Amino acid sequence: MNITLNNVGITDTVENNRMIADNLLEAARQVEPGNTKIISYIEGTNGTVQVESWWNITSDGKPYLTTMILKPVE
């Protein structure tokens, strides 16, 4: 994941980590019961990354991130 992020200009900084976390928190608002796939995008200085996140709902009703895949947008 680090290589994919670095290639689009998203380096490991507090600000960029916050941007990624905010993106995932926004995706969590869309989770429905069952296995939910959410597609979102993060813009870097050199390109865009597609974030494919897979979610479930825990027994107490909270969204749980099970898988995250980053793909460069061509």
Secondary structure as UniProt FT lines:
FT   HELIX           2..7
FT   TURN            8..9
FT   HELIX           14..28
FT   TURN            29..30
FT   STRAND          36..43
FT   STRAND          48..57
FT   TURN            59..60
FT   STRAND          63..72
//
